[in-house]
Amino acid sequence: MDFGKLPNISRVDFLNAFQNAAAARVDLKQGAINPPSVTLGCPIWAQKDWIGKIYPLGTQPKDYLHHYSRQFNGIELNVTHYRIPTPEAVLEWKKQVPEGFRFCPKFPQEISHDHALRECVPLTTMFCDSLLNLGDALGTSFLQLPPYFAPPQLGVLEQFLRTVPPVFPVTVEFRHPDWFRGNELLPSARDVLQAAGAGTVITDV
């Protein structure tokens, strides 16, 4: 995904990043009543190359998640993009992480890409039911739309979001450039997300 990519950043004035219309509506000098929380992590924990760097020397694969969760407080659960985990596997993951850690699962590509959000209620139910076993360790989920999923299909997205349980947090990654007008997501898409209680994934390439 290359839209929005700058081939040369030498003329970008990062000092004025907060001097724009959106930031002007926020008083950065006032303390937030509910300060935002930040979850920092990677897409996977199974990285053999991290042994001796992030993981202690001699770490076995079965202990990767344990050590990962002592270095990061969250993970984009990329493995769920390729298969729906069993409830037993999900409970095992939860047992290995400390309080406050968040798993942010990616919707299976079978749902988002193969079915393109159509006729996939049983799969969606299976996915959500399994991941809800994480309890308070469940962070937001990532629904990555295919690059060909464009604004004319907004109704499909709206209908799909109605099939996701309200207790299952969702953020949507729009990848087709037509979803954006300038630097803004189309108002119609924002309205659908707001009605569903969903958020957006911001990517910077």
LUMFI-537839 format. One line per 4 residues: number of its first residue (from 1); their letters; for each residue x, y, z of N, C-alpha, C, O. Coordinates in nm, 4 decimals. Example, Ala and Ser with C-alpha at 12.3 -4.5 7.8 and 13.67 -1.06 7.14 Angstrom:
1	as	1.3190,-0.5690,0.7800,1.2300,-0.4500,0.7800,1.3200,-0.3300,0.7800,1.4236,-0.3319,0.8465  1.2850,-0.2250,0.7080,1.3670,-0.1060,0.7140,1.2900,0.0030,0.7870,1.3409,0.1138,0.8039
! end
This chain:
1	mdfg	0.0850,-0.1172,0.0000,0.0000,0.0000,0.0000,0.0891,0.1229,0.0000,0.1548,0.1517,0.1001  0.0924,0.1964,-0.1121,0.1829,0.3087,-0.1246,0.1134,0.4441,-0.1289,0.1811,0.5470,-0.1288  -0.0222,0.4474,-0.1327,-0.0837,0.5790,-0.1427,-0.0514,0.6586,-0.0158,-0.0529,0.6052,0.0951  -0.0226,0.7853,-0.0346,0.0161,0.8687,0.0783,0.1642,0.8688,0.1066,0.2115,0.9438,0.1919
5	klpn	0.2385,0.7848,0.0353,0.3822,0.7761,0.0599,0.4539,0.8972,0.0004,0.4289,0.9353,-0.1140  0.5430,0.9569,0.0788,0.6217,1.0693,0.0301,0.7593,1.0196,-0.0136,0.8317,0.9611,0.0669  0.7962,1.0417,-0.1392,0.9289,0.9972,-0.1838,1.0412,1.0783,-0.1205,1.1558,1.0336,-0.1149  1.0072,1.1991,-0.0723,1.1092,1.2859,-0.0145,1.0451,1.3665,0.0985,0.9489,1.4396,0.0746
9	isrv	1.0966,1.3544,0.2213,1.0370,1.4242,0.3357,1.1159,1.5501,0.3729,1.0918,1.6102,0.4776  1.2089,1.5892,0.2879,1.2947,1.7028,0.3231,1.2181,1.8337,0.3378,1.2650,1.9250,0.4057  1.1007,1.8445,0.2750,1.0246,1.9696,0.2813,0.9083,1.9631,0.3804,0.8258,2.0542,0.3860  0.9024,1.8554,0.4583,0.7965,1.8428,0.5589,0.8399,1.9165,0.6850,0.9491,1.8932,0.7368
13	dfln	0.7541,2.0054,0.7341,0.7836,2.0813,0.8546,0.7193,2.0116,0.9740,0.6031,2.0362,1.0061  0.7957,1.9244,1.0393,0.7415,1.8488,1.1516,0.7191,1.9364,1.2743,0.6427,1.8990,1.3633  0.7840,2.0518,1.2806,0.7660,2.1410,1.3953,0.6245,2.1952,1.4026,0.5778,2.2301,1.5110  0.5554,2.2031,1.2904,0.4205,2.2584,1.2864,0.3133,2.1497,1.2811,0.2017,2.1736,1.2350
17	afqn	0.3480,2.0307,1.3286,0.2547,1.9182,1.3178,0.1228,1.9444,1.3890,0.0191,1.8919,1.3484  0.1256,2.0260,1.4962,0.0040,2.0491,1.5725,-0.0664,2.1779,1.5319,-0.1707,2.2112,1.5882  -0.0122,2.2500,1.4366,-0.0737,2.3754,1.3943,-0.1635,2.3502,1.2732,-0.1349,2.3948,1.1621  -0.2706,2.2790,1.2971,-0.3674,2.2543,1.1916,-0.5075,2.2635,1.2490,-0.5254,2.2740,1.3704
21	aaaa	-0.6056,2.2595,1.1621,-0.7434,2.2819,1.2056,-0.7895,2.1789,1.3079,-0.8595,2.2128,1.4033  -0.7500,2.0524,1.2880,-0.7950,1.9479,1.3810,-0.7360,1.9697,1.5193,-0.8059,1.9578,1.6199  -0.6062,2.0018,1.5242,-0.5424,2.0216,1.6538,-0.5937,2.1463,1.7227,-0.5958,2.1531,1.8456  -0.6352,2.2452,1.6448,-0.6838,2.3700,1.7038,-0.8104,2.3481,1.7856,-0.8422,2.4279,1.8737
25	rvdl	-0.8826,2.2404,1.7567,-1.0046,2.2121,1.8316,-0.9770,2.1426,1.9645,-1.0692,2.1188,2.0426  -0.8507,2.1101,1.9904,-0.8139,2.0391,2.1121,-0.7201,2.1268,2.1931,-0.6185,2.1739,2.1420  -0.7538,2.1485,2.3186,-0.6680,2.2278,2.4057,-0.5643,2.1347,2.4666,-0.5920,2.0653,2.5644  -0.4449,2.1334,2.4084,-0.3409,2.0419,2.4536,-0.2850,2.0813,2.5902,-0.2139,2.0028,2.6529
29	kqga	-0.3165,2.2020,2.6364,-0.2648,2.2463,2.7661,-0.3496,2.1938,2.8818,-0.3045,2.1907,2.9962  -0.4696,2.1536,2.8520,-0.5585,2.1040,2.9560,-0.5377,1.9538,2.9739,-0.5301,1.8791,2.8763  -0.5284,1.9108,3.0990,-0.5130,1.7687,3.1251,-0.6407,1.6944,3.0918,-0.7502,1.7423,3.1215  -0.6280,1.5791,3.0311,-0.7456,1.5006,2.9941,-0.8077,1.4391,3.1190,-0.7366,1.3953,3.2095
33	inpp	-0.9396,1.4362,3.1232,-1.0077,1.3731,3.2360,-0.9771,1.2240,3.2364,-0.9496,1.1656,3.3412  -0.9820,1.1628,3.1183,-0.9454,1.0224,3.1035,-0.8263,1.0149,3.0072,-0.8454,1.0070,2.8859  -0.7047,1.0172,3.0600,-0.5870,1.0165,2.9723,-0.5884,0.8955,2.8800,-0.6248,0.7858,2.9224  -0.5494,0.9142,2.7548,-0.5462,0.8012,2.6624,-0.4398,0.7006,2.7026,-0.3377,0.7364,2.7613
37	svtl	-0.4644,0.5761,2.6709,-0.3646,0.4719,2.6966,-0.3014,0.4320,2.5643,-0.3641,0.4408,2.4587  -0.1787,0.3889,2.5711,-0.1056,0.3490,2.4512,-0.0657,0.2029,2.4641,-0.0057,0.1622,2.5636  -0.0994,0.1252,2.3634,-0.0580,-0.0145,2.3572,0.0464,-0.0266,2.2474,0.0211,0.0095,2.1325  0.1621,-0.0768,2.2826,0.2740,-0.0848,2.1895,0.3129,-0.2298,2.1675,0.3308,-0.3056,2.2628
41	gcpi	0.3259,-0.2680,2.0406,0.3648,-0.4058,2.0147,0.3946,-0.4320,1.8695,0.4006,-0.3403,1.7876  0.4132,-0.5578,1.8389,0.4509,-0.6053,1.7057,0.3407,-0.6958,1.6521,0.2434,-0.7216,1.7230  0.3533,-0.7454,1.5274,0.2489,-0.8332,1.4729,0.2610,-0.9788,1.5173,0.1635,-1.0535,1.5096  0.3783,-1.0201,1.5633,0.3994,-1.1606,1.6022,0.4928,-1.1668,1.7227,0.5644,-1.0710,1.7522
45	waqk	0.4911,-1.2806,1.7919,0.5871,-1.3006,1.9007,0.6874,-1.4112,1.8689,0.7893,-1.4232,1.9369  0.6603,-1.4919,1.7670,0.7474,-1.6056,1.7336,0.8659,-1.5598,1.6494,0.8710,-1.5843,1.5289  0.9609,-1.4935,1.7141,1.0779,-1.4422,1.6444,1.2033,-1.5033,1.7044,1.2507,-1.4591,1.8091  1.2563,-1.6035,1.6390,1.3780,-1.6698,1.6879,1.4950,-1.5722,1.6948,1.5809,-1.5845,1.7820
49	dwig	1.4988,-1.4754,1.6031,1.6090,-1.3787,1.5999,1.6139,-1.2910,1.7242,1.7155,-1.2263,1.7496  1.5066,-1.2874,1.8018,1.5045,-1.2028,1.9218,1.5725,-1.2683,2.0410,1.5951,-1.2025,2.1425  1.6055,-1.3963,2.0309,1.6733,-1.4637,2.1417,1.8104,-1.3991,2.1624,1.8885,-1.3842,2.0684  1.8376,-1.3616,2.2857,1.9617,-1.2931,2.3178,1.9530,-1.1429,2.3004,2.0472,-1.0708,2.3334
53	kiyp	1.8391,-1.0943,2.2482,1.8191,-0.9502,2.2304,1.6988,-0.9045,2.3125,1.7116,-0.8270,2.4073  1.5812,-0.9549,2.2734,1.4592,-0.9244,2.3486,1.4255,-1.0399,2.4419,1.3787,-1.0186,2.5537  1.4494,-1.1630,2.3953,1.4264,-1.2813,2.4776,1.5591,-1.3275,2.5380,1.6640,-1.3118,2.4756  1.5552,-1.3842,2.6589,1.6795,-1.4332,2.7192,1.7408,-1.5458,2.6367,1.6708,-1.6181,2.5658
57	lgtq	1.8722,-1.5593,2.6471,1.9399,-1.6706,2.5809,1.8797,-1.8019,2.6293,1.8509,-1.8189,2.7477  1.8616,-1.8935,2.5364,1.8067,-2.0234,2.5721,1.6557,-2.0304,2.5749,1.6002,-2.1351,2.6083  1.5869,-1.9219,2.5407,1.4401,-1.9223,2.5405,1.3859,-2.0240,2.4413,1.4291,-2.0288,2.3261  1.2912,-2.1051,2.4865,1.2268,-2.2041,2.4014,1.1025,-2.1432,2.3362,1.0418,-2.0521,2.3924
61	pkdy	1.0640,-2.1932,2.2174,0.9474,-2.1370,2.1481,0.8214,-2.1287,2.2336,0.7439,-2.0341,2.2195  0.7995,-2.2256,2.3216,0.6790,-2.2251,2.4047,0.6777,-2.1079,2.5034,0.5732,-2.0740,2.5591  0.7953,-2.0460,2.5246,0.8046,-1.9356,2.6196,0.8162,-1.7991,2.5521,0.8316,-1.6975,2.6199  0.8089,-1.7962,2.4185,0.8232,-1.6688,2.3478,0.7200,-1.5658,2.3949,0.7546,-1.4515,2.4250
65	lhhy	0.5934,-1.6074,2.4008,0.4876,-1.5132,2.4373,0.5082,-1.4603,2.5788,0.4870,-1.3417,2.6042  0.5489,-1.5467,2.6704,0.5750,-1.5038,2.8086,0.6759,-1.3906,2.8104,0.6531,-1.2883,2.8751  0.7870,-1.4074,2.7404,0.8921,-1.3054,2.7412,0.8528,-1.1827,2.6581,0.8870,-1.0697,2.6929  0.7805,-1.2065,2.5480,0.7328,-1.0939,2.4673,0.6473,-1.0001,2.5522,0.6640,-0.8782,2.5472
69	srqf	0.5563,-1.0572,2.6295,0.4614,-0.9773,2.7061,0.5256,-0.9066,2.8251,0.4601,-0.8270,2.8924  0.6538,-0.9350,2.8519,0.7273,-0.8612,2.9553,0.8050,-0.7449,2.8947,0.8637,-0.6643,2.9669  0.8052,-0.7366,2.7614,0.8737,-0.6277,2.6924,0.7748,-0.5305,2.6272,0.8020,-0.4109,2.6167  0.6603,-0.5831,2.5836,0.5574,-0.5031,2.5180,0.4265,-0.5222,2.5937,0.4087,-0.6213,2.6647
73	ngie	0.3348,-0.4266,2.5781,0.2065,-0.4406,2.6480,0.0912,-0.4747,2.5539,-0.0254,-0.4700,2.5929  0.1253,-0.5092,2.4294,0.0218,-0.5485,2.3356,0.0803,-0.6131,2.2125,0.2013,-0.6108,2.1903  -0.0080,-0.6710,2.1322,0.0352,-0.7332,2.0076,-0.0770,-0.7251,1.9046,-0.1940,-0.7461,1.9367  -0.0399,-0.6945,1.7812,-0.1331,-0.7095,1.6700,-0.1332,-0.8582,1.6371,-0.0354,-0.9098,1.5831
77	lnvt	-0.2395,-0.9258,1.6684,-0.2438,-1.0715,1.6584,-0.2621,-1.1126,1.5122,-0.3723,-1.1454,1.4681  -0.1520,-1.1098,1.4394,-0.1558,-1.1350,1.2958,-0.1912,-1.2805,1.2630,-0.2440,-1.3094,1.1556  -0.1619,-1.3712,1.3560,-0.1876,-1.5135,1.3311,-0.3361,-1.5393,1.3045,-0.3706,-1.6315,1.2306  -0.4242,-1.4582,1.3644,-0.5680,-1.4803,1.3448,-0.6146,-1.4399,1.2050,-0.7272,-1.4704,1.1657
81	hyri	-0.5287,-1.3717,1.1304,-0.5633,-1.3371,0.9921,-0.5626,-1.4618,0.9042,-0.6257,-1.4640,0.7986  -0.4919,-1.5646,0.9475,-0.4737,-1.6845,0.8660,-0.5535,-1.8042,0.9168,-0.5788,-1.8983,0.8416  -0.5927,-1.8011,1.0420,-0.6775,-1.9091,1.0933,-0.7459,-1.8632,1.2214,-0.6931,-1.7801,1.2954  -0.8629,-1.9180,1.2460,-0.9356,-1.8874,1.3683,-0.8830,-1.9790,1.4782,-0.8896,-2.1011,1.4642
85	ptpe	-0.8314,-1.9235,1.5862,-0.7774,-2.0079,1.6929,-0.8881,-2.0761,1.7713,-1.0010,-2.0274,1.7771  -0.8549,-2.1879,1.8307,-0.9523,-2.2565,1.9157,-0.9649,-2.1815,2.0483,-0.8725,-2.1109,2.0885  -1.0776,-2.1963,2.1156,-1.0908,-2.1343,2.2485,-0.9814,-2.1794,2.3441,-0.9366,-2.1022,2.4288  -0.9384,-2.3050,2.3304,-0.8335,-2.3568,2.4185,-0.7011,-2.2831,2.3958,-0.6307,-2.2499,2.4912
89	avle	-0.6683,-2.2580,2.2691,-0.5448,-2.1852,2.2383,-0.5513,-2.0427,2.2922,-0.4532,-1.9910,2.3457  -0.6679,-1.9799,2.2777,-0.6853,-1.8424,2.3253,-0.6675,-1.8354,2.4772,-0.6018,-1.7445,2.5279  -0.7250,-1.9296,2.5485,-0.7111,-1.9314,2.6941,-0.5661,-1.9540,2.7348,-0.5205,-1.8986,2.8348  -0.4941,-2.0340,2.6591,-0.3525,-2.0579,2.6877,-0.2710,-1.9306,2.6681,-0.1818,-1.9005,2.7474
93	wkkq	-0.3018,-1.8558,2.5619,-0.2334,-1.7277,2.5408,-0.2570,-1.6358,2.6603,-0.1638,-1.5740,2.7118  -0.3812,-1.6276,2.7031,-0.4151,-1.5364,2.8125,-0.3391,-1.5717,2.9397,-0.2999,-1.4826,3.0150  -0.3182,-1.7000,2.9644,-0.2493,-1.7438,3.0860,-0.1037,-1.6983,3.0891,-0.0447,-1.6873,3.1965  -0.0456,-1.6719,2.9726,0.0973,-1.6431,2.9661,0.1323,-1.4953,2.9796,0.2501,-1.4610,2.9897
97	vpeg	0.0330,-1.4077,2.9798,0.0621,-1.2638,2.9781,0.0209,-1.1988,3.1095,-0.0699,-1.2477,3.1767  0.0870,-1.0884,3.1474,0.0513,-1.0205,3.2721,-0.0739,-0.9355,3.2569,-0.1215,-0.9111,3.1460  -0.1256,-0.8914,3.3693,-0.2419,-0.8024,3.3693,-0.2075,-0.6732,3.2961,-0.0988,-0.6181,3.3132  -0.3002,-0.6259,3.2154,-0.2786,-0.5039,3.1390,-0.2324,-0.5278,2.9968,-0.2343,-0.4360,2.9148
101	frfc	-0.1906,-0.6506,2.9663,-0.1499,-0.6824,2.8290,-0.2744,-0.6932,2.7418,-0.3788,-0.7396,2.7876  -0.2631,-0.6497,2.6143,-0.3771,-0.6526,2.5235,-0.3430,-0.7246,2.3937,-0.2427,-0.6954,2.3286  -0.4296,-0.8197,2.3577,-0.4226,-0.8860,2.2283,-0.5162,-0.8114,2.1331,-0.6335,-0.7913,2.1646  -0.4651,-0.7704,2.0176,-0.5446,-0.7000,1.9171,-0.5543,-0.7877,1.7924,-0.4705,-0.7770,1.7028
105	pkfp	-0.6550,-0.8736,1.7856,-0.6625,-0.9719,1.6777,-0.7026,-0.9117,1.5438,-0.7809,-0.8170,1.5366  -0.6471,-0.9691,1.4390,-0.6813,-0.9292,1.3032,-0.7899,-1.0236,1.2518,-0.7796,-1.1453,1.2677  -0.8926,-0.9679,1.1909,-0.9994,-1.0524,1.1371,-0.9421,-1.1492,1.0338,-0.8539,-1.1113,0.9568  -0.9901,-1.2722,1.0308,-0.9413,-1.3698,0.9335,-0.9608,-1.3225,0.7894,-1.0627,-1.2621,0.7557
109	qeis	-0.8629,-1.3505,0.7066,-0.8734,-1.3114,0.5655,-0.9866,-1.3857,0.4954,-1.0372,-1.3400,0.3929  -1.0263,-1.4998,0.5502,-1.1409,-1.5709,0.4936,-1.2665,-1.4846,0.5015,-1.3528,-1.4906,0.4138  -1.2759,-1.4045,0.6070,-1.3892,-1.3134,0.6235,-1.3695,-1.1860,0.5426,-1.4561,-1.1469,0.4643  -1.2536,-1.1211,0.5623,-1.2315,-0.9885,0.5043,-1.1993,-0.9911,0.3555,-1.2374,-0.8996,0.2825
113	hdha	-1.1296,-1.0947,0.3095,-1.0860,-1.0982,0.1707,-1.1606,-1.2025,0.0867,-1.2149,-1.1704,-0.0191  -1.1627,-1.3276,0.1347,-1.2262,-1.4333,0.0548,-1.3760,-1.4087,0.0388,-1.4301,-1.4201,-0.0712  -1.4424,-1.3750,0.1489,-1.5861,-1.3476,0.1442,-1.6161,-1.1996,0.1222,-1.7293,-1.1626,0.0908  -1.5142,-1.1151,0.1388,-1.5320,-0.9695,0.1267,-1.6502,-0.9208,0.2104,-1.7280,-0.8358,0.1672
117	lrec	-1.6618,-0.9771,0.3323,-1.7623,-0.9402,0.4328,-1.9032,-0.9867,0.3999,-1.9978,-0.9474,0.4682  -1.9198,-1.0694,0.2970,-2.0531,-1.1162,0.2587,-2.0730,-1.2621,0.3010,-1.9820,-1.3443,0.2900  -2.1913,-1.2917,0.3487,-2.2314,-1.4295,0.3794,-2.1271,-1.4995,0.4663,-2.0826,-1.6099,0.4349  -2.0893,-1.4344,0.5749,-1.9873,-1.4930,0.6619,-2.0249,-1.4801,0.8098,-1.9366,-1.4724,0.8953
121	vplt	-2.1535,-1.4777,0.8403,-2.1970,-1.4664,0.9793,-2.1469,-1.5823,1.0649,-2.0981,-1.5578,1.1752  -2.1566,-1.7094,1.0188,-2.1059,-1.8190,1.1027,-1.9560,-1.8063,1.1331,-1.9127,-1.8310,1.2457  -1.8776,-1.7676,1.0319,-1.7341,-1.7497,1.0546,-1.7071,-1.6358,1.1516,-1.6217,-1.6471,1.2395  -1.7798,-1.5266,1.1356,-1.7619,-1.4112,1.2233,-1.7979,-1.4462,1.3666,-1.7279,-1.4075,1.4602
125	tmfc	-1.9057,-1.5186,1.3832,-1.9474,-1.5618,1.5170,-1.8421,-1.6522,1.5799,-1.8095,-1.6375,1.6977  -1.7887,-1.7463,1.5011,-1.6863,-1.8371,1.5513,-1.5609,-1.7612,1.5942,-1.5027,-1.7889,1.6990  -1.5206,-1.6648,1.5109,-1.4025,-1.5850,1.5409,-1.4215,-1.5033,1.6683,-1.3373,-1.5068,1.7580  -1.5306,-1.4312,1.6759,-1.5555,-1.3452,1.7921,-1.5715,-1.4276,1.9196,-1.5151,-1.3928,2.0233
129	dsll	-1.6473,-1.5360,1.9126,-1.6692,-1.6198,2.0314,-1.5366,-1.6738,2.0845,-1.5154,-1.6789,2.2057  -1.4480,-1.7138,1.9944,-1.3191,-1.7681,2.0378,-1.2332,-1.6606,2.1045,-1.1767,-1.6834,2.2114  -1.2238,-1.5440,2.0413,-1.1365,-1.4380,2.0936,-1.1928,-1.3722,2.2186,-1.1170,-1.3159,2.2976  -1.3244,-1.3780,2.2383,-1.3825,-1.3215,2.3598,-1.3368,-1.3960,2.4851,-1.3550,-1.3468,2.5965
133	nlgd	-1.2778,-1.5136,2.4677,-1.2195,-1.5862,2.5807,-1.0994,-1.5132,2.6406,-1.0532,-1.5483,2.7492  -1.0494,-1.4127,2.5707,-0.9407,-1.3322,2.6263,-0.9870,-1.2432,2.7411,-0.9051,-1.1957,2.8197  -1.1168,-1.2206,2.7511,-1.1683,-1.1367,2.8586,-1.1096,-0.9966,2.8532,-1.1117,-0.9321,2.7484  -1.0567,-0.9490,2.9669,-1.0033,-0.8134,2.9713,-0.8688,-0.7997,2.9001,-0.8145,-0.6895,2.8924
137	algt	-0.8150,-0.9086,2.8485,-0.6912,-0.9017,2.7692,-0.7208,-0.8764,2.6211,-0.6287,-0.8651,2.5401  -0.8501,-0.8675,2.5861,-0.8870,-0.8394,2.4475,-0.8810,-0.6898,2.4218,-0.9529,-0.6117,2.4842  -0.7946,-0.6510,2.3296,-0.7897,-0.5123,2.2863,-0.8802,-0.4945,2.1659,-0.9702,-0.5752,2.1425  -0.8566,-0.3898,2.0903,-0.9378,-0.3696,1.9715,-0.8961,-0.4688,1.8636,-0.7834,-0.5182,1.8638
141	sflq	-0.9871,-0.4975,1.7721,-0.9560,-0.5873,1.6607,-0.9316,-0.5052,1.5348,-0.9728,-0.3897,1.5244  -0.8637,-0.5677,1.4402,-0.8326,-0.5023,1.3136,-0.9111,-0.5691,1.2013,-0.8939,-0.6881,1.1749  -0.9961,-0.4929,1.1364,-1.0648,-0.5411,1.0170,-0.9988,-0.4735,0.8971,-1.0291,-0.3585,0.8651  -0.9092,-0.5453,0.8318,-0.8367,-0.4900,0.7172,-0.9157,-0.5184,0.5901,-0.9310,-0.6333,0.5487
145	lppy	-0.9653,-0.4114,0.5295,-1.0407,-0.4278,0.4057,-0.9463,-0.4567,0.2907,-0.8334,-0.4077,0.2905  -0.9897,-0.5354,0.1924,-0.9051,-0.5606,0.0752,-0.8780,-0.4302,0.0007,-0.9585,-0.3375,0.0091  -0.7677,-0.4209,-0.0712,-0.7364,-0.2970,-0.1433,-0.8385,-0.2609,-0.2503,-0.8455,-0.1453,-0.2920  -0.9180,-0.3581,-0.2957,-1.0187,-0.3318,-0.3989,-1.1550,-0.2961,-0.3376,-1.2489,-0.2658,-0.4112
149	fapp	-1.1672,-0.2991,-0.2047,-1.2940,-0.2708,-0.1377,-1.3105,-0.1189,-0.1316,-1.2446,-0.0516,-0.0524  -1.3986,-0.0661,-0.2158,-1.4079,0.0779,-0.2398,-1.5386,0.1359,-0.1837,-1.6252,0.0600,-0.1402  -1.5542,0.2693,-0.1838,-1.6729,0.3337,-0.1272,-1.8079,0.2809,-0.1749,-1.9011,0.2789,-0.0945  -1.8252,0.2379,-0.3010,-1.9558,0.1830,-0.3386,-1.9976,0.0613,-0.2552,-2.1148,0.0235,-0.2554
153	qlgv	-1.9033,0.0007,-0.1849,-1.9338,-0.1163,-0.1023,-1.9555,-0.0800,0.0449,-1.9537,-0.1672,0.1318  -1.9757,0.0468,0.0717,-1.9948,0.0900,0.2105,-2.1120,0.0183,0.2764,-2.1052,-0.0152,0.3947  -2.2182,-0.0053,0.2023,-2.3330,-0.0752,0.2583,-2.2989,-0.2158,0.3049,-2.3550,-0.2646,0.4030  -2.2073,-0.2806,0.2347,-2.1636,-0.4143,0.2745,-2.0923,-0.4077,0.4087,-2.1161,-0.4905,0.4966
157	leqf	-2.0041,-0.3082,0.4242,-1.9350,-0.2893,0.5518,-2.0336,-0.2599,0.6637,-2.0232,-0.3152,0.7731  -2.1298,-0.1720,0.6354,-2.2290,-0.1360,0.7368,-2.3071,-0.2584,0.7832,-2.3287,-0.2773,0.9029  -2.3489,-0.3406,0.6887,-2.4238,-0.4610,0.7230,-2.3369,-0.5586,0.8017,-2.3837,-0.6207,0.8971  -2.2109,-0.5721,0.7617,-2.1212,-0.6645,0.8320,-2.1012,-0.6211,0.9773,-2.1058,-0.7045,1.0677
161	lrtv	-2.0793,-0.4934,1.0001,-2.0535,-0.4448,1.1362,-2.1714,-0.4731,1.2287,-2.1537,-0.4846,1.3499  -2.2908,-0.4843,1.1727,-2.4076,-0.5174,1.2545,-2.4024,-0.6615,1.3041,-2.4711,-0.6962,1.4002  -2.3215,-0.7462,1.2394,-2.3128,-0.8876,1.2796,-2.2067,-0.9115,1.3867,-2.1980,-1.0207,1.4428  -2.1259,-0.8092,1.4147,-2.0201,-0.8227,1.5160,-2.0797,-0.7906,1.6524,-2.1463,-0.6881,1.6674
165	ppvf	-2.0570,-0.8768,1.7531,-2.1134,-0.8495,1.8863,-2.0688,-0.7130,1.9395,-1.9528,-0.6759,1.9216  -2.1568,-0.6386,2.0035,-2.1220,-0.5056,2.0557,-2.0044,-0.5083,2.1530,-1.9341,-0.4084,2.1679  -1.9826,-0.6221,2.2192,-1.8728,-0.6315,2.3166,-1.7388,-0.6603,2.2503,-1.6357,-0.6665,2.3173  -1.7405,-0.6779,2.1180,-1.6179,-0.7087,2.0456,-1.5699,-0.5817,1.9756,-1.6274,-0.5434,1.8738
169	pvtv	-1.4657,-0.5151,2.0273,-1.4235,-0.3866,1.9698,-1.3615,-0.4032,1.8313,-1.2815,-0.4939,1.8082  -1.3996,-0.3145,1.7400,-1.3544,-0.3238,1.6007,-1.2951,-0.1910,1.5544,-1.3491,-0.0841,1.5831  -1.1842,-0.1993,1.4831,-1.1328,-0.0850,1.4075,-1.1158,-0.1309,1.2631,-1.0801,-0.2457,1.2370  -1.1418,-0.0405,1.1709,-1.1424,-0.0745,1.0281,-1.0253,-0.0069,0.9579,-1.0002,0.1122,0.9766
173	efrh	-0.9546,-0.0843,0.8773,-0.8447,-0.0298,0.7973,-0.8909,-0.0152,0.6524,-0.9089,-0.1145,0.5819  -0.9096,0.1081,0.6092,-0.9489,0.1381,0.4718,-0.8223,0.1486,0.3858,-0.7313,0.2251,0.4176  -0.8173,0.0722,0.2782,-0.6952,0.0699,0.1988,-0.7128,0.1280,0.0581,-0.6157,0.1731,-0.0027  -0.8356,0.1272,0.0066,-0.8570,0.1865,-0.1251,-0.8482,0.3381,-0.1128,-0.9129,0.3954,-0.0252
177	pdwf	-0.7703,0.4052,-0.1978,-0.7509,0.5512,-0.1827,-0.8782,0.6331,-0.1963,-0.8835,0.7463,-0.1483  -0.9821,0.5779,-0.2614,-1.1058,0.6553,-0.2788,-1.1818,0.6762,-0.1481,-1.2763,0.7550,-0.1437  -1.1417,0.6062,-0.0415,-1.2056,0.6286,0.0877,-1.1647,0.7638,0.1472,-1.2257,0.8113,0.2430  -1.0625,0.8239,0.0900,-1.0082,0.9469,0.1475,-1.0237,1.0630,0.0508,-1.0043,1.0492,-0.0699
181	rgne	-1.0592,1.1776,0.1070,-1.0665,1.3010,0.0298,-0.9676,1.3962,0.0950,-0.9932,1.4497,0.2028  -0.8540,1.4170,0.0284,-0.7468,1.4906,0.0931,-0.6921,1.4048,0.2063,-0.6513,1.2907,0.1843  -0.6912,1.4591,0.3257,-0.6432,1.3860,0.4424,-0.7563,1.3333,0.5288,-0.7320,1.2854,0.6396  -0.8795,1.3414,0.4803,-0.9959,1.3048,0.5614,-1.0644,1.1790,0.5076,-1.0761,1.1592,0.3867
185	llps	-1.1091,1.0955,0.6004,-1.1930,0.9825,0.5633,-1.3283,1.0366,0.5209,-1.3778,1.1330,0.5792  -1.3886,0.9751,0.4194,-1.5191,1.0209,0.3713,-1.6204,1.0294,0.4859,-1.6279,0.9379,0.5679  -1.6980,1.1374,0.4928,-1.7979,1.1518,0.6000,-1.8943,1.0338,0.6072,-1.9330,0.9926,0.7165  -1.9334,0.9788,0.4928,-2.0272,0.8659,0.4940,-1.9668,0.7460,0.5656,-2.0371,0.6747,0.6372
189	ardv	-1.8362,0.7231,0.5467,-1.7685,0.6128,0.6149,-1.7575,0.6415,0.7642,-1.7757,0.5519,0.8466  -1.7279,0.7663,0.7989,-1.7200,0.8040,0.9406,-1.8543,0.7815,1.0094,-1.8597,0.7341,1.1229  -1.9621,0.8157,0.9403,-2.0953,0.7990,0.9991,-2.1249,0.6524,1.0272,-2.1805,0.6186,1.1317  -2.0879,0.5659,0.9340,-2.1115,0.4223,0.9521,-2.0319,0.3705,1.0712,-2.0844,0.2946,1.1527
193	lqaa	-1.9057,0.4109,1.0820,-1.8227,0.3668,1.1937,-1.8786,0.4179,1.3261,-1.8841,0.3440,1.4244  -1.9194,0.5429,1.3284,-1.9715,0.5995,1.4520,-2.0980,0.5265,1.4956,-2.1154,0.4979,1.6141  -2.1856,0.4965,1.4015,-2.3095,0.4263,1.4354,-2.2812,0.2870,1.4903,-2.3562,0.2359,1.5735  -2.1716,0.2255,1.4429,-2.1365,0.0899,1.4857,-2.0465,0.0891,1.6090,-2.0168,-0.0171,1.6637
197	gagt	-2.0033,0.2068,1.6525,-1.9096,0.2129,1.7658,-1.7716,0.1619,1.7272,-1.6972,0.1129,1.8122  -1.7374,0.1733,1.5995,-1.6091,0.1226,1.5498,-1.5096,0.2372,1.5296,-1.5490,0.3531,1.5172  -1.3828,0.2040,1.5264,-1.2786,0.3025,1.5038,-1.2086,0.2771,1.3724,-1.2491,0.1909,1.2945  -1.1034,0.3526,1.3483,-1.0261,0.3352,1.2255,-0.8813,0.3020,1.2581,-0.8283,0.3400,1.3625
201	vitd	-0.8194,0.2303,1.1661,-0.6766,0.2018,1.1737,-0.6052,0.3055,1.0902,-0.6362,0.3224,0.9723  -0.5104,0.3749,1.1491,-0.4329,0.4728,1.0763,-0.2994,0.4113,1.0391,-0.2250,0.3672,1.1268  -0.2685,0.4077,0.9126,-0.1408,0.3543,0.8671,-0.0594,0.4642,0.8056,-0.1138,0.5517,0.7382  0.0695,0.4616,0.8272,0.1600,0.5626,0.7726,0.2707,0.4910,0.6994,0.3547,0.4251,0.7606
205	v	0.2707,0.5043,0.5669,0.3713,0.4369,0.4867,0.4824,0.5323,0.4446,0.5761,0.4914,0.3759
! end
